[in-house]
Amino acid sequence: MPPLQVESLIPEPGAARLVMTGELDYTTARDASAEVARTLAAGVDVLDLPG
């Protein structure tokens, strides 16, 4: 499986969608967590993580 990639989309002000593809495991969880934290720190009120 390919390494984790995260695409951040802003469908409307105050909202974000993070689309993660690849393998999410103990070696990539820190990267995923950091991206979520960056997105929330940017003032996003609604965060969508589609499955």
Contact map, one row per residue, 1 for C-alpha under 8 A:
111000000000000000000110000000000000000000000000000
111100000000000000000110000000000000000000000000000
111110000000000000001110000100000000000000000000000
011111000000000000011111000100000000000000000000000
001111100000000000011100000000000000000000000000000
000111110000000001111000000000010010000000000000000
000011111000000001110000000000000000000000000000000
000001111100000111100000000000000000000000000000000
000000111110000111100000000000000000000000000000000
000000011111101110000000000000000000000000000000000
000000001111101110000000000000000000000000000000000
000000000111111100000000000000000000000000000000000
000000000111111000000000000000000000000000010000000
000000000001111100000000000000000000000000111100000
000000000111111110000000000000000000000000011111000
000000011111011111000000000000000000001000010111000
000000011110001111100000000000000000000000000011110
000001111000000111110000000000000001000000000011110
000001111000000011111000000000000000000000000000110
000111100000000001111100000000000000000000000000100
001111000000000000111110000000000000000000000000000
111110000000000000011111000000000000000000000000000
111100000000000000001111100100000000000000000000000
000100000000000000000111111110010000000000000000000
000000000000000000000011111110000000000000000000000
000000000000000000000001111111000000000000000000000
000000000000000000000001111111000000000000000000000
001100000000000000000011111111110000000000000000000
000000000000000000000001111111111000000000000000000
000000000000000000000000011111111100000000000000000
000000000000000000000000000111111110000000000000000
000001000000000000000001000111111111000000000000000
000000000000000000000000000011111111100000000000000
000000000000000000000000000001111111110000000000000
000001000000000000000000000000111111111000000000000
000000000000000001000000000000011111111100000000000
000000000000000000000000000000001111111110000000000
000000000000000000000000000000000111111111000000000
000000000000000100000000000000000011111111110000000
000000000000000000000000000000000001111111111010000
000000000000000000000000000000000000111111110000000
000000000000000000000000000000000000011111110000000
000000000000010000000000000000000000001111111000000
000000000000111100000000000000000000001111111110000
000000000000011000000000000000000000000100111110000
000000000000011100000000000000000000000000011111000
000000000000001111000000000000000000000100011111100
000000000000001111000000000000000000000000000111110
000000000000000011110000000000000000000000000011111
000000000000000011100000000000000000000000000001111
000000000000000000000000000000000000000000000000111
